[in-house]
Amino acid sequence: MIEADPVFLPSSLPRPAGELAGLAAPWKTPTGWRFFKSVNNTSIGLLYIGTALLFFILAGILGLLMRAQLAVPDNTLLSAATYNQVFTMHGTVMMFLFAIPVVEAIAVYLLPNMLGARDLPFPRLSAYAFWAYAIGGLAFFCTLFAGLAPDGGWFMYPPLTGKEYSPGLNADFWLLGIGFIEISAIAGAIELIVGILFTRAPGMTLGRMPVYAWAMLVVAVMIVFAFPAIIAGTALLELERAYDWPFFIAERGGDPLLWQHLFWFFGHPEVYIIFLPAAGMVSTMIPTIAGTPLIGRRPIIVALVAVGFFSFALWAHHMFTAGLGVLEMSFVSAASMAVAVPTAIQVFAWIATLWRGKVTITGPTLFLLGFMFIFVLGGLTGVMVAVLPFDWQVHDTYFIVAHLHYVLIGGMVFPVFAAMYYWIPLINGNRLSESLARWVFGLMFGGFNLAFFPMHITGLLGMPRRVYTYAPDLGWNALNMLSTVGAFIFAAGVLLFIVDAVRAFRKPEKEVGNPWNAATLEWLPSEDYGNRSIPHIVSMEPLWDQPALAEEVEAGRHYLPGSATGKRETIVTSPVSGEPRYLLILPTDSWWPLIAAAGTAGFFLLLTVKMTLTAWACAIMAVVGIIAWLWQSDRPPPAATAKVSDTLTLPIGASGTASMSWWATIIMLVVDATIFTSFVFAYIHISMRLTVCPPPNAALADPLWPLLSGGLLLAGSALIVLSKRALGKPMLPWLVLAAMACMVAAFACDFNGQRLAGLEPTRQAWSATVAAMLAYQGLHVIGMVITGLYLCARAWNGHVRQSSRATLDNTALMWHYTTLQGIAASVAIHLVPKLMG
């Protein structure tokens, strides 16, 4: 056991009078209706978790309606049209509004305390992400009551979802609603990556970081690379529906398989994005319930990374019946089997840890054991459907429905319920009932297996997915009735859990303590400001190896026991070794994230119902909200340095590559580049289907125009470089304005070149993909004009200086990226036809 020598604790006693009150004051959570402007991770995290669980319940009710409809043959409870909307919304809400948000929500709530930080580095970004998700998600769900819910399946395959076969607004709500909800998820991922890498407690090296934090880091990186594909896909399909650009219409050179490639490049990693956080939670809870360190900790971390890597090679796993080549399908089949190896490493490590320790049967234990049983069975059926001949037989049958639910409910829902039994005491100190936990688990475990195991057999007997009824002579009657009974038993378990949770939350608040004798930092005494002092970490199980740590932290014996500046603060540490680098001042509570999120949601949803003027008014509200919230940031610190312990003085704030916002901008640009790459992929995919490229009635722009555009873009970037050198001088905003003129002129050259070439996006898919890349570059030009004007306004108001230059540095990054993207688009458009001869 490793023990910290009290002689060398960072801060000495006694602490100054009023220090604790000075720390608590800026972190005080607003009460009453002002609570909704709170940005603290505990407030946003609880709202986030509660909203995600609400969507779980709503999607579950839709699932019960489906099972009631299928309980008996020739049932008329739901019409075919209503059933299509119900099953589409069930899948969409479960996948997009529950599964992804709940894992991010738990991370927002747990990770700061688990890492020893006061909060995540961008609290207002977390608040914006939550409110955009909550407002947009609830409005999207309400389309069900107006008969406008999407009805093309949660994966929205064209041509079924094209304008010809889905002429109403139903599909548009899915495309625009889900598109911006995914943007919310990406915002959360950026927050988590930067927070995990840079706001850990001093001494918490990557090797000492909790496995759950590793899992969330891998997942956040996966979100950055996977979600842009679905954003690009939804944009293309909405452009087709709104403006008749035929990306997926075969008669005009489009290809419905393009949607499948884009969707499943997101969709299959999404399965692991859902599972890996659950695996991280399991790796955190199992050592506690076994009372022993996790066996195979390093192999588990390597396995997490390996699963994330393999997941991007598996998207065609869902396209085995789509007519791909045998060689390509064989590689994907092999990868689908290979991903079972790192997953098995984790399962065997968990079993070994339980075997070595002394396990007490509690609520978390029951759900963890249930998780391992169900998930392993789901994994085995996953290996089965990775075998090509078997997949051809069961594709689009209820066997796949059973497999999907065994993986997702077993692999995510059961661990989430274990996590709620385990971590709910953090909220008000009260544990859930252990006696009721046995009933909840029994109903959920038994009901789940009764509901979904028979579906394997139903599928093997030939029952297809997505049918709203069936004939009585097909041999499916008894199996469907069993599944329906099981679904309602499972729902009874969830209802009993809700009753128990309400009972626990209504109890008087008491001291949290460490009821499970856990080893991780979230069980340290905590208030709105997090821990009284930020602990110094010397091992992987700090609360086991430093038994006095809780008392030391609460007494203010570690780092930053007060507020050095009178504001919200946390310590930024180095990404690998966890050494203190500087003090980060965090933003306080604000209405602006809520206003910006409401404007964003309103823009997308009102645009769907063709309320164009009101939609653009909401867009303006969103832009104003974001600018107002950013205007309050990037200000000179109140002092150059701050004393965070007896012997350690840190600079306040940082610039350049040491800045949190610099890294967040880099990650955002990676997302941006991945969206652009998806558009380029669409262009290449459509071009490769052509006999002649460009196709008849289409032509490339004269090379003079893209050359002129590229020159102007490079000139604009050069002016931005000069503006950075002119920091603090009156000429800075004028250089930025000149760069803006170059960028606008560059886009005008691109646009004019395509106009002279006769670009007509509605004529054929090739022209539509060219127009899509041009439009995406135009969107960036508009964004950079707004950003440039914002930078000029800050410069004219004296807010851009050496001690507050993040706006300038981040604008430069975005500017140079836009330059590279514009040049890359021109090269791609002209190079692909040349390579095709």
C-alpha positions in Angstrom: 0.0 0.0 0.0 1.3 3.5 -0.9 0.8 6.2 1.6 1.4 9.9 1.1 3.7 11.4 3.8 1.7 14.1 5.6 4.8 16.2 6.0 4.9 16.7 2.3 1.3 17.6 1.7 1.0 20.6 -0.7 -0.8 22.9 1.7 -0.3 23.3 5.4 -2.7 23.9 8.3 -4.3 26.0 9.7 -6.1 27.3 6.6 -6.9 31.1 6.5 -10.2 32.2 7.9 -12.8 32.8 5.2 -11.0 30.7 2.6 -13.7 28.0 2.3 -16.4 30.7 2.1 -14.5 32.4 -0.7 -14.2 29.1 -2.6 -17.9 28.3 -2.2 -19.3 31.7 -3.2 -18.5 31.7 -7.0 -19.6 28.1 -7.3 -23.0 28.5 -5.6 -25.7 26.9 -7.7 -28.6 29.2 -8.6 -32.0 28.3 -7.1 -35.6 28.6 -8.3 -36.1 29.4 -12.0 -32.5 30.7 -12.2 -31.3 27.1 -11.8 -31.8 26.7 -15.6 -28.9 29.0 -16.3 -26.5 26.8 -14.3 -23.5 25.4 -16.1 -21.9 23.4 -13.3 -21.2 19.8 -14.3 -23.3 18.4 -11.4 -26.3 20.4 -12.4 -26.0 19.8 -16.1 -25.1 16.1 -15.6 -28.2 15.4 -13.5 -30.4 17.2 -16.0 -28.7 15.3 -18.8 -29.1 11.9 -17.1 -32.8 12.6 -16.2 -33.6 13.7 -19.8 -31.9 10.6 -21.3 -33.8 8.3 -18.9 -37.1 10.1 -19.9 -36.4 9.2 -23.5 -35.6 5.6 -22.4 -39.1 5.4 -20.9 -40.8 7.0 -23.9 -39.0 4.7 -26.3 -39.9 1.8 -24.0 -43.6 2.7 -24.2 -43.3 2.7 -28.0 -41.7 -0.8 -27.8 -44.6 -2.0 -25.6 -47.1 -0.7 -28.2 -45.2 -2.7 -30.9 -45.2 -5.8 -28.8 -48.9 -5.4 -28.1 -49.6 -5.1 -31.8 -47.5 -8.3 -32.5 -48.9 -10.4 -29.6 -51.5 -12.1 -31.8 -51.8 -12.5 -35.6 -53.9 -10.1 -37.7 -54.0 -7.6 -34.9 -55.6 -4.2 -35.6 -54.4 -2.3 -32.5 -52.1 -0.1 -34.7 -52.5 0.6 -38.4 -49.6 -0.1 -40.8 -48.8 3.6 -41.1 -48.9 4.2 -37.3 -46.8 1.1 -36.7 -44.2 2.3 -39.2 -44.0 5.6 -37.2 -43.9 3.8 -33.9 -41.1 1.4 -34.7 -39.1 4.2 -36.5 -39.4 6.4 -33.4 -38.6 3.5 -31.0 -35.3 2.8 -32.7 -34.4 6.4 -33.3 -35.2 7.6 -29.8 -33.4 4.6 -28.2 -30.3 5.0 -30.4 -30.0 8.8 -30.8 -31.9 10.3 -27.8 -31.1 7.7 -25.1 -28.1 5.5 -25.8 -25.5 8.1 -26.9 -26.7 10.9 -24.6 -26.9 8.8 -21.4 -23.3 7.7 -21.7 -22.2 11.3 -22.3 -24.4 12.5 -19.5 -23.0 10.1 -16.9 -19.5 11.2 -18.0 -20.3 14.9 -17.6 -21.6 14.1 -14.1 -18.9 11.7 -12.9 -15.6 12.5 -14.7 -14.6 15.9 -13.1 -14.8 14.4 -9.6 -13.3 11.1 -10.7 -10.4 13.0 -12.3 -10.0 15.4 -9.3 -11.0 18.5 -11.3 -13.4 21.2 -10.2 -15.3 21.0 -13.5 -14.9 20.3 -17.2 -13.0 23.0 -19.1 -15.9 24.3 -21.1 -19.0 24.3 -18.8 -21.1 26.5 -21.1 -20.4 24.1 -24.0 -21.8 21.3 -21.9 -24.8 23.4 -21.1 -25.4 24.3 -24.8 -25.0 20.6 -25.8 -27.6 19.5 -23.2 -30.2 22.2 -23.9 -29.9 21.7 -27.7 -30.4 17.9 -27.2 -33.3 18.3 -24.7 -35.3 21.0 -26.6 -34.7 19.4 -30.0 -35.3 15.9 -28.8 -38.6 16.7 -27.0 -39.9 18.6 -30.0 -38.8 15.8 -32.3 -40.7 13.2 -30.2 -43.8 15.3 -30.2 -44.0 14.8 -34.0 -45.5 11.4 -33.2 -48.6 13.1 -31.9 -49.1 15.1 -35.0 -48.7 12.2 -37.4 -45.4 13.7 -38.6 -43.0 11.2 -37.1 -40.5 9.6 -39.5 -41.7 6.2 -40.8 -38.8 4.9 -42.9 -37.0 3.0 -40.2 -34.3 4.3 -37.8 -31.7 3.9 -40.5 -33.8 5.8 -43.1 -32.7 4.0 -46.3 -33.4 5.7 -49.6 -35.1 5.4 -52.0 -37.9 4.7 -49.5 -37.1 8.0 -47.7 -36.7 10.0 -50.9 -39.3 12.5 -52.0 -41.0 10.1 -54.4 -41.9 7.5 -51.8 -42.0 9.7 -48.7 -43.4 13.0 -49.9 -44.5 14.3 -46.5 -42.4 16.1 -43.8 -41.9 12.9 -41.8 -38.4 12.1 -43.1 -37.4 15.7 -43.0 -38.0 15.8 -39.2 -35.6 12.8 -38.8 -32.9 14.3 -41.1 -32.8 17.8 -39.6 -33.7 16.8 -36.1 -31.1 14.0 -35.8 -28.5 16.0 -37.7 -28.3 18.7 -35.1 -28.7 16.3 -32.1 -25.5 14.7 -33.4 -23.8 18.1 -33.4 -24.7 18.2 -29.7 -23.1 14.8 -29.2 -19.9 16.1 -30.9 -19.8 19.2 -28.7 -19.9 16.8 -25.7 -17.1 14.7 -27.1 -14.8 17.8 -27.6 -15.5 18.7 -24.0 -14.6 15.2 -22.7 -11.4 14.8 -24.8 -10.0 18.1 -23.6 -11.2 17.6 -20.0 -9.7 14.1 -19.7 -6.4 15.0 -21.2 -5.8 18.3 -19.4 -7.8 18.6 -16.2 -6.7 15.6 -14.2 -5.5 15.9 -10.6 -1.7 16.5 -10.2 0.1 13.2 -10.2 -2.6 11.4 -12.2 -0.6 10.1 -15.1 -2.2 8.4 -18.0 -1.2 5.1 -16.4 -3.0 6.0 -13.1 -6.1 7.4 -14.9 -9.3 5.4 -14.1 -10.3 2.8 -16.7 -13.7 4.6 -17.1 -11.9 7.8 -18.1 -9.9 5.7 -20.7 -13.1 4.3 -22.0 -14.7 7.8 -22.4 -11.5 9.1 -24.1 -11.7 6.3 -26.7 -15.4 6.9 -27.2 -15.1 10.6 -27.5 -12.4 10.2 -30.2 -14.7 7.7 -32.0 -17.5 10.2 -31.9 -15.2 12.8 -33.6 -14.5 10.4 -36.5 -17.8 8.5 -36.8 -20.5 11.1 -36.3 -19.5 13.4 -39.2 -20.4 10.7 -41.7 -24.1 10.7 -40.6 -24.1 14.5 -40.5 -22.9 14.5 -44.2 -25.3 11.8 -45.1 -28.3 13.6 -43.6 -27.3 16.8 -45.3 -27.1 15.0 -48.7 -30.5 13.3 -48.3 -32.1 16.6 -47.1 -30.6 18.4 -50.1 -32.1 15.7 -52.4 -35.5 16.0 -50.8 -35.5 19.9 -50.6 -33.8 20.8 -53.9 -34.0 17.6 -56.0 -30.2 17.1 -56.0 -30.2 13.3 -56.9 -27.4 11.8 -54.8 -29.4 8.6 -54.2 -31.7 8.5 -57.3 -30.3 5.8 -59.6 -32.1 7.1 -62.7 -30.0 10.2 -62.6 -26.7 8.6 -61.7 -27.2 8.5 -57.9 -26.7 5.4 -55.7 -28.8 4.4 -52.7 -25.8 2.4 -51.4 -24.0 5.7 -50.9 -26.4 6.3 -48.0 -25.7 2.9 -46.5 -21.9 3.5 -46.6 -22.2 6.8 -44.9 -24.8 5.7 -42.4 -23.1 2.5 -41.3 -19.7 4.1 -41.2 -21.3 5.9 -38.3 -23.8 3.2 -37.3 -21.5 0.3 -36.5 -18.9 2.4 -34.5 -22.0 3.7 -32.7 -22.6 0.2 -31.2 -19.2 0.3 -29.6 -19.6 4.0 -28.7 -22.6 2.8 -26.7 -20.8 -0.3 -25.3 -17.4 1.0 -24.3 -18.6 3.5 -21.7 -20.6 0.7 -20.1 -17.4 -1.4 -20.2 -15.5 1.4 -18.5 -18.2 1.6 -15.8 -18.0 -2.2 -15.3 -14.2 -2.0 -15.0 -14.7 0.6 -12.3 -17.5 -1.1 -10.3 -16.2 -4.7 -10.4 -13.0 -4.0 -8.4 -15.1 -2.3 -5.7 -17.7 -5.1 -5.4 -14.9 -7.7 -5.4 -12.7 -5.7 -3.0 -9.6 -6.2 -5.1 -7.7 -4.3 -7.8 -8.8 -5.0 -11.4 -6.9 -7.9 -13.0 -5.4 -7.2 -16.4 -5.8 -3.4 -16.2 -3.4 -2.6 -19.0 -4.7 -5.3 -21.3 -8.2 -3.9 -20.7 -7.1 -0.4 -21.7 -5.4 -1.8 -24.8 -8.6 -3.8 -25.6 -10.7 -0.6 -25.3 -8.4 1.1 -27.9 -8.5 -2.0 -30.1 -12.3 -2.2 -30.1 -12.4 1.4 -31.1 -10.0 0.8 -33.9 -11.7 -2.3 -35.2 -15.1 -0.7 -35.1 -14.3 1.5 -38.1 -13.5 -1.5 -40.3 -16.9 -3.1 -39.7 -19.5 -0.8 -41.4 -20.0 -3.1 -44.4 -21.0 -5.8 -41.8 -24.5 -4.4 -42.3 -24.3 -4.6 -46.1 -23.6 -8.3 -46.7 -26.8 -8.6 -48.8 -26.2 -5.3 -50.7 -24.2 -6.9 -53.5 -20.7 -6.0 -52.4 -17.7 -8.0 -53.8 -16.9 -11.3 -52.1 -13.3 -10.2 -51.3 -14.5 -7.1 -49.6 -17.1 -8.9 -47.6 -14.6 -11.5 -46.6 -12.3 -8.9 -45.1 -15.2 -7.3 -43.2 -16.3 -10.8 -42.0 -12.8 -11.4 -40.7 -12.8 -8.0 -38.9 -16.2 -8.7 -37.4 -14.9 -11.9 -35.8 -11.6 -10.3 -34.8 -13.3 -7.6 -32.7 -14.5 -10.4 -30.4 -10.9 -10.9 -29.2 -10.4 -7.6 -27.4 -14.0 -7.8 -26.0 -13.3 -11.3 -24.7 -10.1 -9.9 -22.9 -12.3 -7.6 -20.9 -14.9 -10.2 -20.1 -12.2 -12.7 -18.8 -10.5 -9.9 -16.8 -13.8 -9.1 -15.1 -14.5 -12.8 -14.3 -10.9 -13.2 -13.0 -11.3 -10.1 -10.7 -14.6 -11.5 -9.3 -12.9 -14.9 -8.8 -10.0 -13.4 -6.9 -12.0 -11.1 -4.7 -14.8 -11.6 -2.2 -18.1 -10.6 -3.8 -21.2 -9.4 -1.9 -24.5 -9.8 -3.8 -25.9 -6.2 -4.0 -27.9 -4.3 -6.6 -24.9 -3.4 -8.7 -23.5 -7.0 -8.5 -26.8 -8.5 -9.8 -26.9 -6.1 -12.8 -23.2 -6.7 -13.6 -23.7 -10.5 -13.5 -26.8 -10.1 -15.7 -24.8 -7.9 -18.1 -22.1 -10.4 -18.6 -24.5 -13.3 -19.2 -26.7 -11.3 -21.7 -23.8 -9.5 -23.5 -21.8 -12.6 -24.0 -24.8 -14.3 -25.6 -25.3 -11.3 -27.8 -21.6 -11.3 -28.8 -21.9 -15.0 -29.8 -24.8 -14.3 -32.1 -22.7 -11.4 -33.4 -20.0 -13.8 -34.4 -22.7 -15.9 -36.1 -24.0 -13.1 -38.3 -20.4 -12.3 -39.2 -20.4 -15.6 -41.1 -21.5 -14.7 -44.6 -23.8 -17.6 -45.5 -25.5 -17.4 -42.1 -26.0 -13.7 -42.4 -27.6 -14.1 -45.9 -30.2 -16.4 -44.2 -31.1 -14.3 -41.2 -30.6 -10.7 -42.5 -33.6 -8.5 -41.9 -35.3 -11.2 -39.8 -36.1 -11.2 -36.1 -32.9 -13.0 -35.4 -31.1 -9.7 -36.0 -33.6 -7.9 -33.7 -32.8 -10.4 -31.0 -29.0 -10.0 -31.6 -29.3 -6.2 -31.5 -31.2 -6.1 -28.2 -28.9 -8.6 -26.5 -25.9 -6.5 -27.4 -27.4 -3.1 -26.7 -29.7 -3.8 -23.7 -27.3 -6.4 -22.3 -24.2 -4.4 -23.1 -25.4 -0.9 -22.1 -28.8 -0.8 -20.3 -27.9 -3.4 -17.6 -24.5 -1.7 -16.8 -26.3 1.7 -16.7 -28.7 0.3 -14.1 -25.8 -1.2 -12.2 -24.2 2.3 -12.3 -27.3 3.9 -11.0 -27.5 1.6 -8.0 -23.8 2.2 -7.5 -23.5 6.0 -8.0 -27.0 7.3 -6.9 -25.7 7.8 -3.3 -23.6 10.6 -4.7 -26.7 12.7 -5.3 -28.1 12.9 -1.7 -26.3 10.2 0.2 -29.1 7.7 0.1 -28.8 4.2 -1.4 -31.5 2.4 -3.3 -33.3 -0.5 -1.6 -31.3 -3.7 -1.7 -34.5 -5.9 -1.3 -36.3 -4.1 -4.1 -33.1 -4.3 -6.2 -33.5 -8.1 -6.3 -37.1 -7.7 -7.5 -36.1 -5.1 -10.1 -33.2 -7.3 -11.4 -35.4 -10.4 -11.4 -38.1 -8.8 -13.4 -35.8 -7.1 -15.9 -33.5 -10.1 -16.4 -36.3 -12.6 -16.6 -38.5 -10.4 -18.7 -35.7 -9.5 -21.1 -34.7 -13.1 -21.8 -38.4 -14.1 -22.2 -39.0 -11.2 -24.6 -35.9 -11.5 -26.8 -34.6 -15.0 -26.7 -37.6 -16.4 -28.6 -37.0 -13.8 -31.3 -33.9 -15.8 -32.3 -36.2 -18.7 -33.1 -38.9 -16.5 -34.7 -36.2 -15.1 -37.0 -34.9 -18.6 -37.9 -38.5 -19.5 -38.7 -38.6 -16.6 -41.2 -40.4 -13.7 -39.5 -39.1 -10.5 -41.2 -38.4 -7.3 -39.3 -40.7 -4.3 -39.5 -43.9 -6.2 -40.3 -46.9 -4.8 -38.5 -48.9 -8.0 -38.4 -48.7 -11.6 -39.7 -50.9 -14.5 -40.7 -52.0 -17.0 -38.0 -50.7 -20.1 -39.9 -47.0 -19.3 -40.0 -46.0 -20.9 -36.6 -45.0 -17.6 -34.9 -48.0 -17.1 -32.7 -46.8 -18.6 -29.4 -43.3 -17.2 -29.8 -44.7 -13.7 -30.3 -47.0 -13.9 -27.3 -44.0 -15.0 -25.2 -42.0 -12.0 -26.4 -44.9 -9.7 -25.6 -45.3 -11.1 -22.1 -41.6 -10.8 -21.5 -41.5 -7.2 -22.6 -44.2 -6.2 -20.1 -42.4 -8.1 -17.3 -39.2 -6.1 -18.2 -41.2 -2.9 -18.1 -42.6 -3.8 -14.7 -39.0 -4.0 -13.4 -38.2 -0.6 -14.8 -41.3 0.8 -13.2 -40.3 -0.7 -9.8 -36.9 0.9 -10.2 -38.5 4.3 -10.8 -40.6 3.9 -7.7 -37.5 3.1 -5.6 -35.5 5.9 -7.1 -38.3 8.5 -6.3 -38.4 7.1 -2.7 -34.6 7.5 -2.3 -34.6 11.1 -3.7 -37.4 12.1 -1.3 -35.4 11.1 1.7 -33.6 13.8 3.6 -30.1 14.5 2.3 -27.2 13.0 4.3 -23.5 12.7 4.1 -22.4 10.7 1.1 -19.3 9.1 2.5 -17.9 6.0 0.7 -20.6 3.4 1.1 -19.0 0.8 -1.2 -15.4 1.4 0.0 -14.5 2.4 -3.6 -11.0 3.3 -4.7 -11.8 6.2 -7.1 -11.9 9.9 -6.4 -15.6 10.6 -7.0 -16.2 9.3 -3.5 -14.2 12.1 -1.9 -16.3 14.7 0.0 -17.7 17.1 -2.6 -19.8 20.2 -2.9 -20.8 22.5 -5.8 -17.1 23.4 -6.2 -16.1 19.7 -6.2 -13.4 18.8 -3.7 -12.3 21.3 -1.1 -8.7 20.9 -2.4 -7.5 19.1 -5.6 -5.7 15.9 -4.5 -2.2 14.9 -5.3 -2.4 11.3 -6.7 0.3 8.7 -6.3 -1.4 5.4 -7.4 -4.1 3.8 -9.5 -6.4 3.2 -6.4 -6.0 6.4 -4.5 -8.7 5.9 -1.8 -7.3 2.4 -1.1 -3.6 3.4 -1.2 -4.0 6.8 0.6 -6.5 6.0 3.4 -6.3 9.6 4.8 -6.9 11.3 1.5 -10.5 12.2 2.2 -9.7 13.9 5.4 -6.6 15.7 3.9 -8.6 16.9 0.9 -11.5 18.1 3.1 -9.1 19.9 5.4 -7.6 21.8 2.4 -4.2 20.1 2.6 -3.8 19.6 -1.1 -3.8 21.9 -4.1 -6.0 25.0 -4.6 -7.8 24.9 -1.2 -9.4 28.3 -1.9 -10.2 30.6 -4.8 -7.0 32.3 -5.9 -8.9 34.9 -8.1 -12.4 34.9 -6.6 -13.7 33.1 -9.6 -14.3 29.5 -10.6 -11.0 27.8 -11.2 -9.3 24.4 -11.8 -5.8 23.3 -12.4 -4.6 22.3 -15.9 -2.1 19.5 -15.9 0.1 18.0 -18.6 -1.6 15.3 -20.8 0.8 12.4 -20.0 2.5 13.0 -16.7 -0.2 15.0 -14.9 2.1 17.8 -13.8 0.5 21.1 -13.0 0.8 23.6 -15.8 -1.4 26.6 -15.1 -4.6 27.8 -13.4 -7.7 27.9 -15.7 -10.5 30.3 -14.9 -13.8 28.8 -15.7 -17.0 30.6 -16.9 -19.8 31.1 -14.5 -23.6 30.5 -14.9 -25.3 32.1 -17.9 -28.5 32.2 -19.8 -26.6 32.4 -23.2 -26.1 28.7 -23.7 -29.8 28.1 -23.2 -30.7 30.9 -25.5 -28.3 29.7 -28.2 -29.5 26.1 -27.9 -33.1 27.2 -28.2 -32.3 29.2 -31.3 -30.4 26.2 -32.8 -33.2 23.8 -32.2 -35.8 26.3 -33.4 -33.8 26.9 -36.6 -33.7 23.2 -37.6 -37.2 22.3 -36.5 -38.9 25.3 -38.0 -37.0 25.0 -41.3 -38.5 21.5 -41.5 -42.0 22.8 -41.5 -41.1 25.5 -44.0 -41.5 28.4 -41.6 -38.4 30.0 -43.2 -38.5 33.5 -41.8 -39.1 32.3 -38.2 -36.4 29.7 -38.7 -33.9 32.3 -39.7 -34.9 34.5 -36.8 -34.1 31.5 -34.5 -30.7 31.2 -36.3 -29.9 34.8 -35.6 -30.9 34.2 -32.0 -28.5 31.3 -31.8 -25.6 33.3 -33.4 -26.3 36.2 -31.1 -26.4 33.9 -28.1 -23.1 32.2 -29.0 -21.3 35.6 -29.7 -22.6 37.0 -26.4 -21.4 34.0 -24.5 -18.0 34.1 -26.2 -17.7 37.9 -25.8 -17.5 37.4 -22.0 -14.6 34.9 -22.4 -10.9 35.4 -23.5 -10.2 38.3 -21.2 -6.9 39.2 -19.5 -6.6 37.3 -16.1 -6.9 39.4 -12.9 -3.2 38.5 -12.1 -0.3 36.9 -13.9 0.2 34.1 -11.3 -1.6 32.4 -8.5 -0.4 30.5 -5.5 -2.1 27.0 -5.5 -0.1 25.5 -2.6 2.6 26.4 -0.1 5.3 25.9 -2.6 3.7 26.0 -6.0 2.8 29.1 -8.0 1.2 28.7 -11.4 0.5 31.2 -14.3 -3.1 32.1 -14.8 -4.3 31.1 -18.2 -2.3 30.2 -21.3 -2.1 30.8 -25.0 -1.3 28.9 -28.2 -0.9 25.2 -27.9 -1.1 25.3 -24.1 -4.6 26.8 -24.3 -7.7 24.6 -23.8 -9.6 26.4 -26.5 -6.8 25.8 -29.0 -7.1 22.1 -28.6 -10.9 22.3 -28.7 -10.6 24.2 -32.0 -8.2 21.5 -33.4 -10.7 18.7 -32.5 -13.6 20.7 -34.0 -11.6 21.1 -37.3 -10.9 17.3 -37.3 -14.7 16.9 -37.2 -15.1 19.4 -39.9 -12.5 17.7 -42.1 -14.2 14.4 -41.6 -17.5 15.8 -42.8 -15.7 17.3 -45.8 -14.0 13.9 -46.5 -17.5 12.3 -46.5 -18.6 14.7 -49.2 -15.4 13.9 -51.2 -16.2 10.2 -50.7 -19.6 10.8 -52.1 -18.1 12.5 -55.1 -15.6 9.7 -55.7 -18.3 7.0 -55.2 -20.6 8.6 -57.7 -17.8 9.3 -60.2 -16.7 5.6 -60.1 -20.1 4.5 -61.2 -19.8 6.6 -64.4 -18.7 5.3 -67.8 -17.4 8.8 -68.7 -16.4 11.4 -66.1 -17.7 14.1 -66.1 -20.9 12.6 -67.5 -22.7 14.0 -70.6 -24.3 17.4 -70.0 -21.7 18.2 -67.3 -18.2 19.7 -67.5 -15.3 20.7 -65.3 -14.7 24.4 -64.6 -11.9 26.1 -66.5 -8.7 25.4 -64.5 -8.0 29.2 -64.4 -10.8 29.7 -61.9 -9.7 27.2 -59.2 -6.1 28.4 -59.6 -7.2 32.0 -59.1 -9.3 30.9 -56.1 -6.4 29.0 -54.5 -4.2 32.0 -54.9 -6.7 34.3 -53.2 -7.2 31.8 -50.4 -3.4 31.5 -49.8 -3.2 35.3 -49.8 -6.0 35.5 -47.2 -4.1 33.0 -45.0 -0.9 35.1 -45.4 -2.8 38.2 -44.2 -4.0 36.3 -41.2 -0.4 35.3 -40.4 0.5 39.0 -40.6 -2.4 39.9 -38.4 -1.0 37.6 -35.6 2.3 39.5 -35.9 0.4 42.7 -35.6 -1.1 41.8 -32.3 -1.7 44.9 -30.2 -1.4 47.2 -33.2 -4.1 49.2 -34.9 -3.6 47.5 -38.2 -4.7 44.1 -37.0 -8.4 44.4 -37.8 -7.6 45.9 -41.2 -5.5 42.9 -42.1 -8.4 40.7 -41.1 -10.8 42.6 -43.3 -8.4 42.3 -46.2 -8.2 38.5 -45.6 -12.0 38.4 -45.6 -12.1 40.2 -48.9 -9.6 37.6 -50.3 -11.7 34.7 -49.1 -15.0 36.1 -50.4 -13.3 36.8 -53.8 -11.9 33.2 -53.8 -15.3 31.7 -53.4 -16.7 34.0 -56.1 -14.1 32.6 -58.5 -15.1 29.0 -57.6 -18.8 29.9 -58.0 -18.3 31.7 -61.3 -16.1 28.9 -62.7 -18.8 26.4 -62.0 -21.5 28.7 -63.4 -19.6 29.1 -66.6 -19.2 25.3 -66.8 -22.9 25.0 -66.7 -23.2 23.2 -63.3 -26.8 22.0 -62.8 -27.1 20.0 -59.6 -30.6 18.7 -60.4 -29.4 17.2 -63.7 -27.4 14.3 -62.4 -25.7 13.1 -59.2 -22.2 13.9 -60.3 -23.1 17.6 -60.6 -24.9 17.4 -57.3 -21.8 16.2 -55.5 -19.7 19.0 -57.0 -22.4 21.5 -55.9 -22.4 19.9 -52.4 -18.7 20.5 -51.9 -19.0 24.0 -53.3 -21.9 24.8 -50.9 -20.0 23.4 -48.0 -17.1 25.7 -48.8 -19.5 28.6 -49.1 -20.9 27.8 -45.7 -17.4 28.1 -44.3 -16.8 31.4 -46.1 -20.0 32.8 -44.4 -18.7 31.4 -41.1 -15.3 33.0 -41.5 -16.9 36.4 -42.4 -18.9 36.3 -39.2 -15.8 35.2 -37.2 -13.6 37.8 -38.9 -16.1 40.6 -38.0 -16.3 39.3 -34.5 -12.5 39.3 -34.2 -12.4 42.9 -35.6 -15.0 44.0 -33.0 -12.9 42.5 -30.2 -9.8 44.2 -31.5 -11.5 47.6 -31.8 -12.7 47.2 -28.2 -9.2 46.4 -27.0 -9.9 42.8 -26.1 -7.3 41.3 -28.3 -3.9 41.5 -26.7 -1.0 39.2 -25.7 -2.8 38.1 -22.5 -6.1 37.5 -24.2 -5.3 36.2 -27.7 -7.3 32.9 -27.9 -9.8 34.5 -30.3 -7.1 35.5 -32.7 -5.2 32.1 -32.5 -8.4 30.1 -32.9 -9.6 32.3 -35.8 -6.3 31.7 -37.5 -6.6 27.9 -37.2 -10.1 28.0 -38.7 -9.0 30.4 -41.5 -6.1 28.2 -42.5 -8.3 25.1 -42.5 -10.9 26.8 -44.7 -8.1 27.7 -47.1 -6.9 24.1 -47.2 -10.4 22.8 -47.6 -11.1 25.1 -50.6 -7.9 24.0 -52.3 -8.6 20.3 -51.5 -12.1 20.6 -53.0 -10.8 22.0 -56.2 -8.0 19.4 -56.5 -10.5 16.5 -55.8 -13.0 17.8 -58.4 -10.4 18.1 -61.1 -8.2 15.1 -60.1 -10.7 12.3 -60.0 -11.8 12.6 -63.7 -8.1 12.8 -64.7 -7.4 9.6 -62.7 -10.3 7.9 -64.4 -8.9 8.8 -67.8 
